[in-house]
Amino acid sequence: MKASKTTYGIAAACGAALALFVVFVLLRPSDRDVSVSYADFERDLADGKVEEVRIDGTAYRYRVAHDANMRKTIGPQPTLASIIAMRPHGDALPPKVWCER
C-alpha cells in the first residue's frame, strides 16, 4: 500500500512543528537563570550594570544591561534600607526593584 500525498503532508507538518518546538523551547538561552554569588550581585550593583531586581524572600533574580539571561542569587532578607542602598556609584540609574513578599 502506497502512502498518499496527504500522509506525506501530515508527516511534513509534524516534522516542522517538532523543529519549531526544539528551536523555540529547548534552545532559548534567555529562559535560563545563571547562578551567581551574592558578592557578584553586589559588584554588579555598585558598577551600575543592574537594570532590574526581583526579590522573593531571600532569593534575588536580576538582569544586567545588554544580557538576556536573568541571574539569581541568595542573599539576606531585604529591608527598606538595603533596597535604597542598591543605588550604583556614579551617574548610573538605579535598578527597578520588585519585592514579591
Contact map, one row per residue, 1 for C-alpha under 8 A:
11100000000000000000000000000000000000000000000000000000000000000000000000000000000000000000000000000
11110000000000000000000000000000000000000000000000000000000000000000000000000000000000000000000000000
11111011000000000000000000000000000000000000000000000000000000000000000000000000000000000000000000000
01111111000000000000000000000000000000000000000000000000000000000000000000000000000000000000000000000
00111111100000000000000000000000000000000000000000000000000000000000000000000000000000000000000000000
00011111110000000000000000000000000000000000000000000000000000000000000000000000000000000000000000000
00111111111000000000000000000000000000000000000000000000000000000000000000000000000000000000000000000
00111111111100000000000000000000000000000000000000000000000000000000000000000000000000000000000000000
00001111111110000000000000000000000000000000000000000000000000000000000000000000000000000000000000000
00000111111111000000000000000000000000000000000000000000000000000000000000000000000000000000000000000
00000011111111100000000000000000000000000000000000000000000000000000000000000000000000000000000000000
00000001111111110000000000000000000000000000000000000000000000000000000000000000000000000000000000000
00000000111111111000000000000000000000000000000000000000000000000000000000000000000000000000000000000
00000000011111111100000000000000000000000000000000000000000000000000000000000000000000000000000000000
00000000001111111110000000000000000000000000000000000000000000000000000000000000000000000000000000000
00000000000111111111000000000000000000000000000000000000000000000000000000000000000000000000000000000
00000000000011111111100000000000000000000000000000000000000000000000000000000000000000000000000000000
00000000000001111111110000000000000000000000000000000000000000000000000000000000000000000000000000000
00000000000000111111111000000000000000000000000000000000000000000000000000000000000000000000000000000
00000000000000011111111100000000000000000000000000000000000000000000000000000000000000000000000000000
00000000000000001111111111000000000000000000000000000000000000000000000000000000000000000000000000000
00000000000000000111111111100000000000000000000000000000000000000000000000000000000000000000000000000
00000000000000000011111111110000000000000000000000000000000000000000000000000000000000000000000000000
00000000000000000001111111110000000000000000000000000000000000000000000000000000000000000000000000000
00000000000000000000111111110000000000000000000000000000000000000000000000000000000000000000000000000
00000000000000000000111111110000000000000000000000000000000000000000000000000000000000000000000000000
00000000000000000000011111111000000000000000000000000000000000000000000000000000000000000000000000000
00000000000000000000001111111111000000000000000000000000000000000000000000000000000000000000000000000
00000000000000000000000000111111000000000000000000000000000000000001100000000000000000000000000000000
00000000000000000000000000011111100000000000000000000000000000000001110000000000000000000000000000000
00000000000000000000000000011111100000000000000000000000000000000000110000000000000000000000000000000
00000000000000000000000000011111110000000000000000000000000000000000110000000000000000000000000000000
00000000000000000000000000000111111000000000000000000000000000000000111100000000000000000000000000000
00000000000000000000000000000001111100000000000000000000000000000000111100000000000000000000000000000
00000000000000000000000000000000111110000000000000000000000000000000001110000000000000000000000000000
00000000000000000000000000000000011111011000000000000000000000000000001110000000000000000000000000000
00000000000000000000000000000000001111111000000000000000000000000000000011000000000000000000000000000
00000000000000000000000000000000000111111100000000000000000000000000000011100000000000000000000000000
00000000000000000000000000000000000011111110000000000000000000000000000000000000000000000000000000000
00000000000000000000000000000000000111111111000000000000000000000000000000000000000000000000000000000
00000000000000000000000000000000000111111111100000000000000000000000000010000000000000000000000000000
00000000000000000000000000000000000001111111110000000000000000000000000000000000000000000000000000000
00000000000000000000000000000000000000111111111000000000000000000000000000000000000000000000000000000
00000000000000000000000000000000000000011111111111000000000000010000000000000000000000000000000000000
00000000000000000000000000000000000000001111111111000000000000000000000000000000000001110000000000000
00000000000000000000000000000000000000000111111110000000000000000000000000000000000001111000000000000
00000000000000000000000000000000000000000011111110000000000000000000000000000000000000011000000000000
00000000000000000000000000000000000000000001111111000000000000000000000000000000000000111001110000000
00000000000000000000000000000000000000000001111111100000000000011000000000000000000000000000000000000
00000000000000000000000000000000000000000001100111111000000001111000000000000000000000000000011000000
00000000000000000000000000000000000000000000000011111000000001111000000000000000000000000000011100000
00000000000000000000000000000000000000000000000001111100000001110000000000000000000000000000001111000
00000000000000000000000000000000000000000000000001111110000111100000000000000000000000000000001111000
00000000000000000000000000000000000000000000000000011111000111000000000000000000000000000000000011110
00000000000000000000000000000000000000000000000000001111111110000000000000000100000000000000000011111
00000000000000000000000000000000000000000000000000000111111100000000000000000000000000000000000000111
00000000000000000000000000000000000000000000000000000011111000000000000000001100000000000000000000011
00000000000000000000000000000000000000000000000000000011111100000000000001111100000000000000000000000
00000000000000000000000000000000000000000000000000000011111110000000000111100000000000000000000000000
00000000000000000000000000000000000000000000000000001111011111000000000111100000000000000000000000000
00000000000000000000000000000000000000000000000000001110001111100000011110000000000000000000000000000
00000000000000000000000000000000000000000000000001111100000111110000011100000000000000000000000000000
00000000000000000000000000000000000000000000000001111000000011111011111000000000000000000000000000000
00000000000000000000000000000000000000000001000011110000000001111111011000000000000000000000000000000
00000000000000000000000000000000000000000000000011100000000000111110000000000000000000000000000000000
00000000000000000000000000000000000000000000000000000000000000011111000000000000000000000000000000000
00000000000000000000000000000000000000000000000000000000000000111111110000000000000000000000000000000
00000000000000000000000000001100000000000000000000000000000000110111110000000000000000000000000000000
00000000000000000000000000001111110000000000000000000000000000100011111000000000000000000000000000000
00000000000000000000000000000111110000000000000000000000000011110011111100000000000000000000000000000
00000000000000000000000000000000111100000000000000000000000011110000111110000000000000000000000000000
00000000000000000000000000000000111100000000000000000000001111000000011111000000000000000000000000000
00000000000000000000000000000000001111001000000000000000001110000000001111100000000000000000000000000
00000000000000000000000000000000000011000000000000000000011100000000000111110000000000000000000000000
00000000000000000000000000000000000001000000000000000000011100000000000011111000000000000000000000000
00000000000000000000000000000000000000000000000000000000010000000000000001111100000000000000000000000
00000000000000000000000000000000000000000000000000000000110000000000000000111110000000000000000000000
00000000000000000000000000000000000000000000000000000010110000000000000000011111011000000000000000000
00000000000000000000000000000000000000000000000000000000000000000000000000001111111000000000000000000
00000000000000000000000000000000000000000000000000000000000000000000000000000111111100000000000000000
00000000000000000000000000000000000000000000000000000000000000000000000000000011111110000000000000000
00000000000000000000000000000000000000000000000000000000000000000000000000000111111111000000000000000
00000000000000000000000000000000000000000000000000000000000000000000000000000111111111000000000010000
00000000000000000000000000000000000000000000000000000000000000000000000000000001111111100000000000000
00000000000000000000000000000000000000000000000000000000000000000000000000000000111111100000000000000
00000000000000000000000000000000000000000000110000000000000000000000000000000000011111110000011000000
00000000000000000000000000000000000000000000110100000000000000000000000000000000000111111000111000000
00000000000000000000000000000000000000000000111100000000000000000000000000000000000001111111110000000
00000000000000000000000000000000000000000000011100000000000000000000000000000000000000111111000000000
00000000000000000000000000000000000000000000000000000000000000000000000000000000000000011111000000000
00000000000000000000000000000000000000000000000000000000000000000000000000000000000000011111100000000
00000000000000000000000000000000000000000000000100000000000000000000000000000000000000011111110000000
00000000000000000000000000000000000000000000000100000000000000000000000000000000000000110011111000000
00000000000000000000000000000000000000000000000101100000000000000000000000000000000001110001111100000
00000000000000000000000000000000000000000000000001111000000000000000000000000000000001100000111110000
00000000000000000000000000000000000000000000000000111000000000000000000000000000000000000000011111000
00000000000000000000000000000000000000000000000000011110000000000000000000000000001000000000001111100
00000000000000000000000000000000000000000000000000011110000000000000000000000000000000000000000111110
00000000000000000000000000000000000000000000000000000111000000000000000000000000000000000000000011111
00000000000000000000000000000000000000000000000000000111100000000000000000000000000000000000000001111
00000000000000000000000000000000000000000000000000000011100000000000000000000000000000000000000000111
